[in-house]
Amino acid sequence: MKIFDSLAISIPEILLPAKGIDLTKWPVIACDQYTSEPEYWEKVEAFVGQAPSTLHLIYPEVYLNTPDKEARIARIQAKMKEYLSQGIFQSVEGMLYVERETAHGWRKGLLLGVDLDKYDYNPKASSLIRATEGTILERIPPRVKIREGAALEVPHIMILVDDADNSVLGPATDHREKLRKLYDFDLMFNSGHIRGYLVNRPEVEKMILSGLEKLADQEKFLEKYSLPEGTPLLLFAMGDGNHSLATAKTIWEKTKASVKNPAAWKNSPLRYALVEVVNLHDQSLVFEPIHRALFEVKNPDNFIKDLKQFFADAVEIREHRSFEELKDEINSKKKFDQVTGIVLRSGFKSVRFLKPTYNLTVGTVQNFLDDYFKKQAAAGIDYVHGDDSLFNLVQKKDNNIGLYLPAMDKNELFPTVILDGALPRKTFSMGEAWEKRFYLEARKLAE
């Protein structure tokens, strides 16, 4: 493992499925997708069967409340050891350059390790690696149980760099034909194509590192964002998988606390987490909103009344004839106009906030929802990726309610996190659910 301390990264040994493994069954979507759609995961299970697959190495969050939690975790950890002992993996050392087909083009990424000592998920963090959204602390303990004592990590984490000159990923793209191709295949269920290359050319690796060094230059950082002297540098901002990185951080801090000699843990595999670095300016990278679905609302007929009361009637309510009309209304609004959609089984309404309580619509809406759940006015909430998923969840029951949110301008991300700290939780999604990172590569967590 090569370590670059000033850049908070490492270049680790990466494990890939060995030759002969069916690659259409090996990778599966991130565990925090389709969390209210068990039918999706049932379809995955039926497709994969007992074939070698990362499905057997992860815990889909749709099953977090099932009674077999402990047994499921034990099976996952046992399967990791089994795969390591049975030769399911081949290993490579170096950065991996990845191209993933999405609805908006080919998203480029770079797999490497990030230093958990340089990451902080607290809202007002000043670390080199930061969360971009509020971390839901209650989501961390179940993940800790899985990772603690696990032999492997399989990542779905994507981290962003604000690289307008494309100096980090550009060299890999430009010299792709000189790199060793590792895989090239279609992902399951029409989720696009993926291809990966080992950055096995020293000159390309050097150019990538040089690009990161430019982004890590303090003077250029201050100039880029017109910041006052002494503002802490932000190099990496979380895109997807913050709770997974927060889990790795939690275990790392526990590990450090249990070992008295710092030299014993300085280069520990637990100090690093495998992630995919993506350029914020990648044209295929589109920020999608994360909607809210409320389940078993106790008095759905009073939902609008409760909302009006919370905002002291400083709202405008409009009826809409269809879901498409509602979406057009929300997505056509000006930058400083805060509007959300209410999706009911019986119809559609838009709500314009005349005196919003936060800078972003999602913050204003979440403020209301936090109060709503304090009053136990609904049984549950899910954070939903995709318009169709939201609509379908609402149609299942009369007392389910959806809140349709607008997308955030991705160019606001770095300046907002630098100046204001983390955004409200579940503010944005990097693409639709099917475009999320699939579990494909792995890394050993124990020597």
NUDORO-232155 format. One record per residue (C-alpha): x, y, z. Coordinates in steps of 0.2 Angstrom, whole numbers, plus 2048, in hexadecimal, padded with zeros to 3 digits. Example, Ala and Ser with C-alpha at 12.3 -4.5 7.8 and 13.67 -1.06 7.14 Angstrom:
<nodes>
83E7EA827 8447FB824 
</nodes>
This chain:
<nodes>
800800800 8078117FB 80281F806 801832802 7FE83A812 7FD84C80C 7EF847800 7E683B80D 7E782D801 7EE81B7FF 7F18107F0 7EC7FF7F6 7EB7ED7F1 7D97EB7E9 7D07DA7E7 7C67D67D8 7BC7C77D3 7C77B97CC 7C67B37BA 7B77A87B8 7AC7B17C4 79B7B77BB 79D7CA7BB 78B7CD7B8 7877C57C9 7967CB7D3 7927DE7D5 7827E47DD 77B7F67E1 77F7FF7F1 7777F9800 76E809804 7648097F4 7528027F1 750802804 73D802803 73C7F67F4 7407E47FA 73A7DE7E9 74A7E57E1 7557DC7ED 74B7CC7EC 74E7CD7D9 7617CF7DC 7617C07E7 7587B57DA 7647BB7CD 7747B87D7 76F7A87E0 77E7A07E7 78A7A67DB 7997B07E1 7937C27E4 7957D27EE 7837CF7F3 7897C2800 7967CF807 78A7DE80A 77A7E1815 76C7E980A 7647F6815 7537F0810 7567E281D 75C7EC82B 74D7E9836 74B7D7833 74D7CB842 75C7C283A 7687D083B 7767C8845 7757B883B 7767C282B 7857CC831 78E7BB836 78A7B4825 7927C381C 7A27C3826 7A37B0824 7A17B2811 7AF7BF810 7BB7B2818 7B57A480D 7B77AF7FD 7C97B3803 7CD7A1806 7C579A7F6 7CF7A57EA 7C07AF7E4 7CB7BE7E3 7D97C47D9 7E47D37DF 7EB7E27D7 7F57F17DE 7F28027D8 7E480F7D5 7D58097CA 7CE8147BD 7BB8107BB 7AF8157AD 79C8127B1 78E8157A5 78081F7AC 7708287A4 77B8377A2 78B83079A 79A8277A1 79F82C7B3 7B282B7B6 7B98257C7 7C98217D0 7CA8147DD 7D68177EB 7D78177FE 7D3826809 7DB82A81A 7CD829827 7D8834833 7D5842826 7C2840826 7B5847831 7A284582F 79D85283C 793861834 7A086E837 7AF864833 7BF86C82D 7C885C827 7D0858816 7C184C813 7B0851818 79E84B818 79285680D 782851816 77D84E828 78183D82E 773833835 77C82C844 76F81E847 774816836 78681383C 78580684A 77D7F883E 78B7FB831 7997FB83F 7937E9844 7967E3832 7A77EC82F 7AE7E8841 7B77D883F 7B47D782C 7C27D0821 7BD7DB812 7B57EB80D 7AC7ED7FD 7A97FF7F9 79A8097F2 7A281A7F8 7A48287EB 7AE8387F0 7AF8487E6 7BD8537E1 7B98657DB 7C48647CC 7BF86F7BE 7CF86C7B4 7CD8597B5 7DF8577BB 7DC8487C6 7D183C7BB 7D68447AA 7E783B7A9 7DF82A7AB 7D182E79E 7DE834792 7EA825794 7DD818796 7E280E787 7F380C790 7EC8057A0 7E87F37A4 7D67EF7A2 7CF7E57B1 7BD7E37AD 7B07E97A0 79E7E37A1 78B7E77A3 7847E97B5 7747E07BA 7637E67B6 7677F37A9 7727FD7B5 77F8027A7 7907FC7A2 7A07FD7AD 7B27FB7A8 7C27FC7B3 7D47FF7B0 7E37FD7BB 7EE80D7BC 7FE8037B9 8088117B0 81381B7BC 81282A7B1 7FE82A7B2 7FF8277C5 80B8367C6 7FF8417BD 7F083C7C7 7FA8407D7 7FF8517D0 7ED8557CD 7E98517DF 7F785C7E5 7F186A7DB 7E08697E4 7E88677F4 7F28787F2 7EC883800 7EF8947F7 7E688E7E7 7D88877F2 7D58987FA 7D68A17EA 7C98957E1 7BC8987EE 7C08AA7F3 7C38A4805 7CC8AD814 7DE8A8819 7DE899825 7CE89181E 7D187E81F 7D387580F 7C6869808 7CD85C7FC 7C084F7FC 7AD8517FE 7A1842801 79683D7F2 78E82C7F7 791820805 79482D813 78D821820 79981381A 7A881E81C 7A182482D 7A1812832 7B380F82C 7B881F836 7AF818846 7B8808845 7C8810842 7C781C851 7C380D85C 7D2804855 7DD813859 7D781486A 7DA80286E 7ED802869 7F980D873 80780D867 803818858 81081084D 80680084E 7F7807845 7FF81483A 7FD80A82A 7EF7FF830 7E37FA822 7D580082D 7DC81282C 7D681381A 7C6810810 7C580B7FE 7BB8187F4 7B881E7E2 7BD8307DF 7B28397D2 7B484B7CB 7A58567D0 7A785D7BE 7A484D7B5 7978507A9 78E8407AC 78D8447BF 77C84A7C2 77584F7D3 7648487D6 75984C7E5 7558407F3 74283F7F6 73983B806 72C82D808 72282D818 71A81D81D 70A81A827 70682C82A 6F982C838 6EE83A831 6F383C81F 6E484881C 6EB854828 6FD854821 6FB865817 6F386C826 701867831 70E86E825 70587E824 705880837 71787C838 71C88A82C 70F896834 705896823 71489D81A 71189180C 7088917FB 6FF8817F6 6FB87C7E4 6F286D7DD 6F98637CE 6F18587C2 6FF84B7C1 7108467C8 71884C7B8 71085D7BA 71685E7CC 7278597C7 7288677BA 7228747C7 72F86F7D3 73E86E7C7 73A87E7BE 73B8897CD 7488977CE 7588947D9 75189E7E8 73F8977E7 73D8897F3 72F87D7EE 72C86A7F2 71F85E7EC 7128547F6 70E8437EE 6FF83B7F4 6F582C7EE 6E78377EB 6F08467E2 6FF8527E1 7028627E9 71186E7E9 7168797F8 71F8897F6 72888F806 7268A2808 7328A3817 73E894815 74788F825 75788981B 76188D80C 75C87E803 74A877800 750866807 75586E818 744877819 73B867816 74685D822 743869830 73086682E 73285382D 73D85383D 73085B847 72285083E 72B840844 72E847856 71B848857 71B835851 70F83B843 71582D837 71D81C83A 72C81D82E 736827821 741822813 74D82C808 7488277F6 7538287E7 74982A7D7 7388327D2 7308217CD 7358197DE 72D8277E8 71D8267DD 71C8137DF 71E8147F2 7108207F4 7048167EA 7068077F5 6FC80E804 6F081D806 6FA822816 70B82380D 710835808 71E83A7FD 72884B7FC 73084E7EC 73F8597ED 7498647E0 75B8607DB 76A8697E2 7768727D6 7868687D8 7918787D6 78B87E7E7 79286F7F0 7A48737F4 7A18857F8 792881804 79B87380D 7AB87F80F 7A188E815 79288681E 797874822 78D86481E 77C866815 76C85F81C 76C84C81C 76784480C 768854801 76D84C7F1 77183C7E8 77E83A7DA 7728327CD 7638277CE 7638177D9 76980C7CA 7788177C6 77F8157D8 79080D7DA 78F7FA7DA 79A7EF7E6 7A77E87DB 7B97EA7E2 7BE7E57F3 7CD7E8800 7D47DE80E 7D17E681F 7DD7DA828 7EF7D6824 
</nodes>
